């Protein structure tokens, strides 16, 4: 019997500048540092640092969800599904 191949976790593109603004006023009303966000989201501080610096532009859904939960916003406020961007770009090229 062949076991099903798990679907890869979706990728999301982060709005880095919006993330920085939201970190200045989180769901608690207080400012959050990169290390604080990493701790609250259960992520490595290097992961958050790479996102804030622009080195990392796309993250897995679980990372995006953890960040959103930590700062208190809905997923689609801060992140865009990568497949949506691909579809839009392909349509623009064929138009």
C-alpha positions in Angstrom: 0.0 0.0 0.0 1.4 3.4 -1.0 1.2 6.0 1.7 0.0 9.4 0.6 2.5 12.1 0.0 2.0 14.9 2.4 1.2 18.3 0.9 4.0 20.8 1.4 3.2 23.5 3.9 2.1 26.7 2.1 4.4 29.7 1.9 3.5 33.2 2.8 5.1 36.5 1.8 5.6 38.9 4.7 5.0 42.7 4.6 8.2 43.5 6.5 7.4 47.2 7.0 3.9 46.5 8.4 5.4 43.9 10.7 7.8 46.5 12.1 4.9 48.9 12.6 2.7 46.3 14.3 5.6 45.4 16.7 5.5 48.9 18.0 1.9 48.4 19.3 1.0 44.7 19.8 -2.3 43.2 21.1 -1.2 44.2 24.6 -0.5 47.8 23.6 3.2 47.5 24.3 6.2 47.5 22.0 7.8 44.2 21.1 11.4 43.6 20.1 12.6 41.0 17.6 13.7 38.7 20.4 10.5 39.3 22.3 8.5 38.4 19.2 10.6 35.3 18.6 10.0 34.2 22.2 6.3 34.9 22.1 5.9 33.1 18.8 8.1 30.1 19.8 10.6 30.8 17.0 14.4 31.2 16.9 15.4 34.8 17.2 17.5 34.4 14.0 14.3 33.5 12.1 12.6 36.7 13.2 15.8 38.7 12.6 16.0 37.4 9.1 12.4 38.4 8.4 12.9 41.9 9.8 16.1 42.4 7.8 14.6 41.2 4.6 16.9 38.3 4.2 13.8 36.0 4.5 10.9 37.0 2.3 8.7 33.9 2.5 7.8 31.8 5.5 5.9 28.6 6.1 2.2 28.9 7.2 3.1 27.7 10.7 5.7 30.5 11.2 3.3 33.1 9.8 0.5 32.0 12.1 2.8 32.0 15.2 3.9 35.6 14.4 0.4 36.8 13.9 -0.8 35.1 17.1 2.0 36.7 19.1 1.3 40.3 17.9 -2.5 39.8 17.7 -3.4 40.3 14.0 -5.1 38.1 11.5 -2.9 36.1 9.1 -4.0 37.9 5.9 -3.3 41.3 7.4 0.4 40.7 7.5 1.0 37.9 5.1 0.1 37.1 1.5 -0.1 33.5 0.3 2.8 33.0 -2.2 0.6 31.2 -4.7 -1.6 34.2 -5.0 1.4 36.3 -6.1 2.4 33.7 -8.6 -1.0 33.6 -10.2 -1.3 37.4 -10.4 2.2 37.7 -12.0 1.4 34.9 -14.5 -1.9 36.7 -15.5 0.0 40.0 -15.9 2.6 38.4 -18.2 -0.1 36.9 -20.4 -2.3 40.0 -20.6 
